[in-house]
Every structure is written in C-alpha cells, then in structure tokens.
C-alpha cells in the first residue's frame, strides 16, 4: 500500500473487494516487507496480540529486507482495514 492507499476512498474500494473475494468469518493473510534492521518489527507483530496467528518470516537473499506473513481468522472485512490502518505509520513498511 502506498501513501495514496491511505485515503478513505482507497479503503472503501478495498472493503468492497474484500467482501466479494473472501468469505467472512474467514482466514486472511497479511504480508509485510520491511528493512531487516527495522526497529518496529515487534511493534508490528504486537498489533496482532489479540488474534490467534500463524506467522512466518523470510529474509531476502542479501538479508536487507524481511518479509513477514501473518495468517489469522477474522470475523469481518472491516477488521482487515483497521489492521492496515494501524500499520500506516511505520516508515519503510510495504503492505501487500
């Protein structure tokens, strides 16, 4: 998600896509890419502390970047939007 993807217009369109493409409640995978020396890796993961998650981490071949995939069950597509909004302040984070 880019800076323009933080707009309410983007989130409204994204919500409609989530409603169409997923069954709710259901599993959803969040994927994030960040510099591997980032100071907010644990803070990012703590956003999911109230959820039962399956997490995987994978470093790029040169170990400059870290990919974190978090799979969890959510009740509503709005929960996906709220989690993405909570991650919008992390500098250098790519949200897929």
Secondary structure in CASP SS format (residue, H / E / C, confidence):
PFRMAT SS
TARGET T0000
AUTHOR 0000-0000-0000
METHOD secondary structure of the structure
MODEL  1
X C 1.00
X C 1.00
X H 1.00
X H 1.00
X H 1.00
X H 1.00
X C 1.00
X H 1.00
X H 1.00
X H 1.00
X H 1.00
X H 1.00
X H 1.00
X H 1.00
X H 1.00
X H 1.00
X H 1.00
X H 1.00
X H 1.00
X H 1.00
X H 1.00
X C 1.00
X C 1.00
X C 1.00
X C 1.00
X E 1.00
X E 1.00
X E 1.00
X E 1.00
X E 1.00
X E 1.00
X E 1.00
X E 1.00
X E 1.00
X E 1.00
X C 1.00
X C 1.00
X C 1.00
X C 1.00
X C 1.00
X H 1.00
X H 1.00
X H 1.00
X H 1.00
X H 1.00
X H 1.00
X C 1.00
X C 1.00
X C 1.00
X C 1.00
X C 1.00
X C 1.00
X E 1.00
X E 1.00
X E 1.00
X E 1.00
X E 1.00
X E 1.00
X E 1.00
X C 1.00
X C 1.00
X C 1.00
X C 1.00
X C 1.00
X E 1.00
X E 1.00
X E 1.00
X E 1.00
X E 1.00
X E 1.00
X E 1.00
X E 1.00
X E 1.00
X E 1.00
X C 1.00
X C 1.00
X H 1.00
X H 1.00
X H 1.00
X H 1.00
X H 1.00
X H 1.00
X H 1.00
X H 1.00
X H 1.00
X H 1.00
X C 1.00
X C 1.00
X C 1.00
X C 1.00
X C 1.00
X C 1.00
X C 1.00
X E 1.00
X E 1.00
X C 1.00
END
